Amino acid sequence: MHTNNTHELLKLDFNENSLGMSNAAKEAVIKALVSGARYPDKQRAKLMTKVAVMNGVPEQQVLLGNGSIESIRAVMQMLYDKALNTNVAFQLVIPAPTFGCAERHARSLGVPVVKVPLTADSYDLDFKNLQKAADEFNGITLFYLCNPNNPTAIMTNTKVLKAWIKDAPKNHYFLLDEAYFEYVTDPSFESGVEWVKNELSDNLIVVRTFSKLFGLAGLRVGYAIANPQTISEIESLMSTDNINISGAVAAIATLEDEDFLAHSLKTTTQARQMMETALDELGLRYLPSQTNFIFYEIKGDVQTYIDRMREHGIAVGRKFSSIPNYNRLTLGTPEEMMIVIKALQLFRENGWV
Ligand SMILES: Cc1ncc(COP(=O)(O)O)c(C=O)c1O
């Protein structure tokens, strides 16, 4: 899925970390290769302890996964089974646009998907219509919500989100995807992990990933946090030994590498500032990014823009038909941003943006 044939392209299309893995992670993987013939129990257990401690929850509330996507798929399956066993219907409700993997898994199970457009003025979650989609349905509803959202990079007001989740009826479930939470600078942000800890709702599952700030997208490590009962129900649907030794040791080493994590955050912030300044100068609008990517306006046809960027050696995000004239760009290193900015300036000279 995440492939292209032109390896020399500057890859700013999938919100990966342009810094690459930390040196500590690379060394840990090389050192661990000697254990490659063994099952990953020991390394997995150590990572589990670290993730639990880091989040301030007991291990029974943590589920490690092959990326966060494995947990998302398993949550879908868990609720699908629950609905089947209790003889009720099941639907997925998502904002549009959002990250596509929950929808894909729902469709593979034949689960109906209701898409609720983001608000027209601020591209934020439309709580009223999300709620309406669930109220009009007789059965179990799962809301899949990314905070901050992909592709908009926007953070949803967590006070509103929290109150909404708290007041929801028993047949409404919430899968909160916090893949980008480490990048959030807005001081009002509250993580769903805190809500799980405070027992705000039994129906809340939070997923997170080592693919972004940690730079380990290719090693596939993510996790979910929920109450112990929910975790054990989801766990029964995950594959055994789903964390490989390389992924586990790399995640542990990166967690311990505070300098890398600080550098990772700092370069992304720098890249964001560079892009914002350049876009301001070009008079192109952008949404307030709280992630490692930015969603910005393009004057003209977006697909043409994407193709032209590719011709100039830069892979930018795909087209999102529900928000035409905007493009998603991963915030790479400051050096990479210089290349993008020069291309944008050239495009302006040519009258393309
Ligand atoms: C919102 C969101 N969730 C999950 C993922 C994928 O995470 P993982 O690599 O942990 O499966 C992405 C990747 O782009 C994403 O944007």
The ligand as an ORCA input file, in Angstrom:
! r2SCAN-3c Opt
* xyz 0 1
  C      -4.141      8.882     12.103
  C      -3.224      7.743     11.810
  N      -3.335      6.604     12.487
  C      -2.523      5.566     12.275
  C      -1.528      5.630     11.298
  C      -0.675      4.452     11.060
  O      -0.024      4.100     12.194
  P       0.834      2.784     12.346
  O       2.051      2.943     11.515
  O       1.121      2.772     13.806
  O       0.013      1.602     11.949
  C      -1.369      6.796     10.552
  C      -0.340      6.859      9.513
  O      -0.243      7.731      8.705
  C      -2.246      7.877     10.805
  O      -2.157      9.016     10.124
*
